Amino acid sequence: MWTAAILAGGQARRLGGRDKSALRVGADSILDRQLAVLGTLTPHILIVGSAYAKASADKSADAKASADTSAVARASADKGRTNVRVVEDRIAGAGALGGLYTALIDAPTEQVLVIACDMPFISAPFLTALARLGAGVEAAIPRDGHGPHPLCASYQRRVAPRLKTRIDAGMLRIADALRELEVRDIGPDELTPFDPDGRLLLNVNTPADYERARRAADEPPPPA
C-alpha cells in the first residue's frame, strides 16, 4: 500500500498567483481530476500546502482563503471523499523540497507517490506502474522528452532525514537532492504505453500550458 501526496504549495507566479489545482480542465478542476484517479488506487491521500491547511482550518478567513476552502471542500466533502487529509508544510519557505519532505513525514505508509497539483492527465495505469517500479528503491522518477519529473514520482519515507539535512543547509534544489538517492529512472520507452498522446506528464505552469491542457481535454484520445 502507498500514500498519494498532492503538492499544492507553489506560488504560481507565471499564472498570476492563481490556484493551479482549481483550474478547470475539461469538466472538472485539476484537483478533482487527480482525486478521481487516486481514489480508485489508495485509501491514503494527502494534500500538502500551507494555504490549503490554513483555509481548511479557518472557515472564517478572508475572501481568498474562502475560495481556497471552497476548492478543498469541492474536492473532498462535497464529493464524499473522506480519505483526503490536508496538511500544512512543516517548513515554511522550503519550496517543493519542503513539500516533498512534509509528504514523507505525514504519510502513513513507507512508499509515497507525490504529484504536483498542476498535472491534469495522470492516469491509474501509469500510477500503478510507478508504484510497482518504485517499491524497491528510494525514488523512481519518470523522464520524458522534457526531462525528469521529480514531482510526479515515487519516494520512500526513509529518505526524509536526508532531505531535512539539505533543507536545513538551505540547499533546496530537488535535482541536487536526487543525486544522493538511489533512483530508478523511468525513461520515455517505458512511459510510451501510458502516454500515447504525449500529455501524461503535462504541467500547467503558464497560460500557454493551460490553454494546451484545455484543448487536449477536449480532444478524443488516440486509438489504442
Buried (B, 14 or more C-beta within 10 A) or exposed (E): EBBBBBBBBBEBEBBEEEBBBBBBBBEBBBBBBBBBBBBEBBEBBBBBBBBBBBBBEEEEBEEEBBEBBEBBBBBBEEBEBEBBBBBBBBBEEBBBBBBBBBBBBBBEBBBBBBBBBBBBBBEBEBBEBBBEBBBEBBBBBBBBEEEBBBBBBBBBBEBBEBBBEBBEEEEBEBEEBBEEBEBBEBEEEBBEEBBEEBBBBBBBBEEEBBEBBBEBBEEEEEEE
